[in-house]
Amino acid sequence: MSKPSRPSVFGAVTATAVSASGADGGTAEPTTKPAKGESGMFKTSIYLPLSVKDKLEEIAFHEGRKKVHDLFMEGIDAVLKKRGYATTAEMKDNSKAS
């Protein structure tokens, strides 16, 4: 007895792309809006040894329930400042003023 074939994930993607292009040649509208406060943000992943992750969590905890993300941002600000650029907070304020 053979198993029934499983639906293809790629079939759904290509079917959506074909139907989104439309016959009238119009542009497709995005169906979802970005989350509140998410526009203009860049997401990335960082791979760290577990020992580094543990140490960052320890530092964050001992600094008053700070998040590890805050430590990352602190490091990014240090790199930018060392090279003569504005910090992330200054860049954010300047983009709001525009």
Protein Blocks (a to p, Z undefined) as FASTA:
>chain_A
ZZdddddfklmmmmmmmmmnopnopacddfbdcdehkgopacddddddfklmmmmmmmmm
mnoopafklmmmmmmmmmmmmnopacfklmmmmmmmZZ
